[in-house]
């Protein structure tokens, strides 16, 4: 049986909640729980992570002002960094970043924080740690499909809004202003139209997309072919899109926003999970029009061949790299495999961290050997000059006696000064 070294993690290997389900946790919630497990504030934790990776921390940086659960490169970067520090894979599934090459960002983020009080109350009643669902951070989702109630945005105790996680200290499920339990709020019953949207988005969040960036255009072309016999103008007119918007998708790399994809799913009789998985070969348009009449708006301006990665094979290749005579860096491994460095930490965390630690030890050993070799050469030059009677030798004299490559060594004058002190005292 092949065993992969699994180095100790820098931060607690806190398991995320609900991956692979519509109730998946948001990265915002995960950071708050991770901070709590370390007995520190969420602000202190994010400041520490930024400092750990060599980023300057602005005095006015507020962690909750970043859309850490959104669809952006920053969301993916934070997921990758936390995966590297905790050893937990798939943390990008706590964000919308896996869909950023498919779904446009306009209208994706809600204007205020929302939550389902029934979900939070159920968490506490069943002895679970309350947590924030990723679906609550998706603007078109305004209800909880599980409890069939509207999401709320106001604390039932202090009647303030944006009190879910906008503070340095956050305990998911409790108001950041008054400390009251947010699950005590009363919620209105949800309408069927909004329930359909919530269920559809929940199914999307439960399944990672398989359509690559290169496969997005073929997917849109397939949608237009099935829904309007390939006629762009007819497609736009029939489903309420602007012709210029659809043209932007086809010709300029534009992204349909989530409401546009929901319109396609509603009228096409297909879930977003199936669309984004590229499961369209057997897709047949419904004969009868959909019963729901939902105003989902239009897309803004702004089969399928997709790249499928065999992560078992990639992990096997990484394990082979751990046995090479000369250790390689995680960046070199990523380049050889044609996979992003951050994705190795997200999908093959144990192997990636073992590879990085092995290369770090190798670099440290090489650095020590170079240091010893440099200091030995400096000592040799000093001995030669002193034996020839050069009593007033300077650090510059020693430096000029070194060969051109050795002169470029890091901190060379510090090494010269150190050896001179030991030889001349």
N, C-alpha and C positions, 0 to 999 in steps of 0.2 A: 504493500500500500504506500502510495506516494504522500509524504507529509511536507507541507510548506511551512517554513519558519514563520511564526506570527509574532512580530515584536510587540513589546508592551505599548499600549496606546498612550498618547499624551493627555488626552481628555477621556472621560468615562465613556465606555462603549454603550451608550444609552440606546436601547432599541426604539425605533420610531413606531408609531401606532398606525395601524390600519392600511399599510401599503397593500395594494392589490384589491382594495375595496372602495366603494364610493365615499366612505367615511375616513379617508386617508388624512393624516395630520398635516398641518402646514409647517413650513420651515420656521416661521415666526414662533409657533407654539413649541417646536422642538428646541429652539435656542433658549427660550424661557425655561423649559424644563431642564435643559442641560446646565444652565446657569444655576438653577436651584439645587441641582445635584452636587454642584461644587461650592455651595454656600456663598455665592456671589451674585451680584446683580447682572441682569442681561447686558446692561451698558458696559460694565467692567469686563464681561466675557468677550463682547465684540471688540472692545478696545484692545484686549490682550491678543485676540486672534489677528487683528490688523498689525499689531506690533510684531507678532511672531513671524509674519510673512513680510516684514520689512516695509510696511506702508505707514506713512506718517498719519497720525491721528489728529484731526482737527479738534480744537477745543470745543467747537460747537457741533461736533458730530453727534447725532442722536440716532441710535440703532433703529428705533421704530419708525424713523422717517424714510428708511430705505425699504423698497418693495422687495423684501427678501423672499417672498413666496410667489413673486410674479413671473412673467415670461420675459426674461432678459439674460444677457451674458453675466450680469452681476449675480443674479439668483443662482445660476449654474456654478459660478465661481465660488460662492459661499457654500453651496452644497458640496463641491469638490474639496474645499479646504476642511470642512468639518468631517468629511469622510476620511481624509488623510489623518486628521488629529484623533478621531474616535475609532477608526477601523471599521466603521459601519458603512455598508454599501448601499447604493440606490437612494441616497438622500436627495438626489435631484427629483425623485418622484414626489417629494414634499413641496415641490414648486410647479409652476406652469412652464418652466424652461424646456422640458421635452417637446412642447408643442410650439415653441417660438418660431420655428421655420414653417409652420402651417397656419397659425392663427395670428392675425394682426392685433396689435396692442390697443388701438383706439376702442374705448368702451369696455375694456376687459377688467379694469380695476374699479371697485366700488368707491363711491365718494366718501363713505364713512364706514366704520367698523360695524359688522353685524354678527349675530350668533343665534343659535337655536336654544332657547332656555330649556326645552325638554331634553335635548341631548346632554347639556351640562348637568341637569338634575338627575338624569338617568345614570350618568357616569358616577356621580357621588353616591346615589342610592345603592348601586351595585358594587360599591367599594373600589371603583376604578379611579385613577387620577384624571380629573377633567382636562380636556385638551381642546384646542381650536382646530376645526376642520378646514381643509384647503378649499372646499366648495364654498365656504362663507366668504372667501376672498375673490370670487368670480362674480362680476357685476350682474350678469343676466340671471344668476341664481338668487332668488329673493325668498324662497321658502325651503323648508326641510321636507324632503320627500319621505323620510322615515316616519316622522311624527305628523306630517301633513299640516304644518302650521307655518305662518309667516315668520321670517327672521326678524329679530328686533335689534334696535341700535341705541337704546336708551337704558341706562341703569335704573332698575325698579326702585332703588333706595334714594339715590341723590338726583335722579332724573337728568343726568349729564350724558352726553354722547361722546364717542371716541374715548371710552374708558376701558376698552378691552385689553389693549396691550401697549398703549402709548405712554410709557413711563420707563424709568431706569429699572425699577423693580416690578416684575410681573409674575403673578401667580395665575396661570390660566384658569378662567372660570370666575375670577373675582375682580371687582371694580378697582381700577388703579387710583381712583379718587377717594372713595369712602370705604373700600374694602368689603362692601356687600357682595353677596353671592348673586351672580348674574343669572343663574338658573331660576331665580324667584320671579322673573318677569312673566307677565301674561302675554300670550300670543294669539293672534287671530287665525281662523281657519284659512287654509290655502285654497286657491281656485284650481280647477283641473288644468288650465293652461299653464300656470306657473309650476304645478307639480310635474307636468311633462318636461318642462325645461330642466328642472332640478334633477329628475331621474336621468335624462339624457346626458347632462354634464357629469353626473355622478358615474355613469357607465364609462364615459370618456376618461375620467380621472383614475378609474380602476385598472385601466389597461394602457400600457405605454404604447405610443404610436410606433408603427413599423415603416410608414412611408417616410423616405428620406427627403432632404431638400431637393435633390434631383428628381424625385418622384412626385413632387407637388404639382408641377405643370401637367404631367400625364393624368394625374388624378382629377384636376379641374377640367381637363379636356374630356375625360370619361364622364364626369358629371354632366357636362353640357350635351354630350352625345346621347346619354341615356334619358335626360330630362327634356331635351329640345331637339333631338335628332342632329346635334352638332351645330345648330343655328344660334350663334351668339346673341343676335338681336332679339330673336324670339325667346330665348332663355331669360334675358334681362327683363323684357316686357312682361312675360308670364309670371315671374316670381318677384317683381318689384325692385329689381336692381337697376342702377343706371348703366347705360351702354358703355360709357367711358370707364366706369368702375370695373366692369367685367373685362373690358379691353386691357385695363391696367393689370389685372390678374394674369392675362394670357401673354401680354407682350412686354411688360416692364417689371416683372417679378413681384407684382403687388400681392398682398396677402388678404384674403377674405377675413373679416373680423368674425368673432364667435357668433354674433347674431346672424350673419350671412350663412355660416355653416349650419346653424340651427334651422334656418329657413330651408336649406337644401335637405337636411335630414327629415324635416317635417313633411315636405311635399314629395320627397323621394322615397319615404317609407324605409329609411335606413338609419341606424344609429351612428353617432359620431365615432364610437369605438370601432365599428366595422369600417367606416370610411377611412379613418386614420391608420387602420391596420392594412389597408389596401385590399380588403376582402370584397371586391366588387365584381368578380367574375360571374357570380350567380345572382347578382343584384337585378331584381326585376321591379320596375315602377308599379306602384299600386294602381289597380283599375279605377277604383273609386277615389275621389279627392279626400284629403284628410278632413276629419270631422271638426278639428280645432281650428279656429280662426285667430291666429296670433300675429299681431303687428310686430315683426322682428326687425323692421328697418332694412336698409340696403348696405351693401358693402362700400366702404369708403375707397377713394383713390388711394392712396398711399402706395390587353392590359398594361400595368404599372411596373416600371423597373426601379426597384429600390435596393439600397445596400443593406444586406442583412449580415450582421456580425455573429460569428460562432464563438461565443464567449468561453465555452469549454475548450475549444481549440486554442483561443488566445491565452487562457490560463495555463494550458499545457506548454505553450511556447515560452511564457514567462518563467515557468518552472525550469525549462531547459536553460534559459538565460542565467538562472541562479547557479548553474553548474559550470558555466564557462570559466576558463582559466583567468581571464582578465574581467573583472566586474564592469558592467556597463551601467550608465545612469538611467533613470526612469524616462528621461527625455529621449535618450538614444533608443530605448526599448520602444517607446511610443512611435518614434519615427520609423523604425524597422517594421513595426506591425501596421503602420498606417492608421493608428488610432490616437485620438487626443489624450494627452497626459492626464487631464482631469477625469476623462472617462475610464482610464485604468483604475484610478482610485475609487471611482463610483461603482465599477462592475467587477473588478478583480482586486479588491482592496488588500487582501492578505498577501498576495503575490507581489503587488506593486510596492507595498511598504517594505517587504522583505528585500526586494531588489534595491530600493532606495537606501535602506540601512546598510546593505552590503557594500554598495558603492560609496557611501559616506565613510565607512570604516577604511575602505581601500584608499580613498582620497586622503584621509587623515594619516594613514601609514606612509603614503607616498610623500606627503608634506613633511613628515618627520624625517624620512630618509634624505629628502632634498636639503632640509635644514642641517642635518648632521654632515652631509657632504660639503655644503657651503661653509660651515664653520670649520671643518677640517682643512679646507683649502685656505681659508683666511689664516688659520693658525700656522699652516705651512709657510705662507708668504711672510708672516711676522717673524717666524723662526729664521728664515733665510735672510731677511733684512737685518735682524738684530745680530745674527752671526757675522754679517758683513760690516757691522759697526754703525748702522743707521739708528742712532739713539733717539733722534727727534722725529721718528716716522709718524705721519698723520693718517687719519682715516681716509683722506683723499688719496694718499700715496698707495694704500692698500687697495682701494677701489680701482685705481688705474692699473694695478698689477693683475687684476682679474680679467678673464677673457670676456668678450663682448656679451655672450649669452648670460654668463653668471652675474654681470653687472645689472642685468634687468630683473634679477630675482626680487621678490617682494621683501620690503623692509631690510634691504641689504646693508644699509648703514647702521641699523640697529644691531645686526649680527656682528658687524665689524667692531662697533663700540663695545659690545659684550665680550668678544674675544680679546680685544686690546686691554680691557680692564683686568681680565684674568691673567694675561701674560705680563703686563707691565706693573702689577702691584705685588 
